[in-house]
């Protein structure tokens, strides 16, 4: 993916995410952003995921797969949700905020992956490049491209994704699922 955000835009988004998290964990209502001072890229509709880590371990990750609001608002909204609403973790406490590292992933639009069979599917997945979304009826799950660093084997990747969706790990081998791919522009605090 070609990077479309300037260093200034990236820093602005990271500052907005951190400010939103600080306000949220202190119980302060977040005001709607005045978009007039932002670049065209930040005002354009965009989808983002916010990932929080603490001491190198996942502390929360929530986002949107499809753009429905200005990117800057999407980042603000998902920063709050990641801190307070990721069901896998208790809400972030004020005492933790200074130890959190914020990572932002801005997503490209989803692209449906056409494939003939399991081996064709695996051959079309690009580790480290593609985020993958699978769907089976109303159930769905996604892994950002960054997950490839932890699960580099394509078969294992698909099995973990099925498990995340609440299905048997081998569902993707038994049934043709809807599969979508996307890329991200990822950046984080130092």
Secondary structure, DSSP 8 states (H G I E B T S, - for coil): ----S-HHHHHHHHHHHHHHHHHHHTT-------GGGS-HHHHSB-EEEEEEEETTEEEEEEE-SS--SBHHHHHHHHHHHHHHH-TTS----GGGGGGEEEEEEEE---EE---SSHHHHHHH--TTT-EEEEEETTEEEEE-GGGGGT--SHHHHHHHHHHHTTS-TTHHHHS--EEEEE-EEEEE--
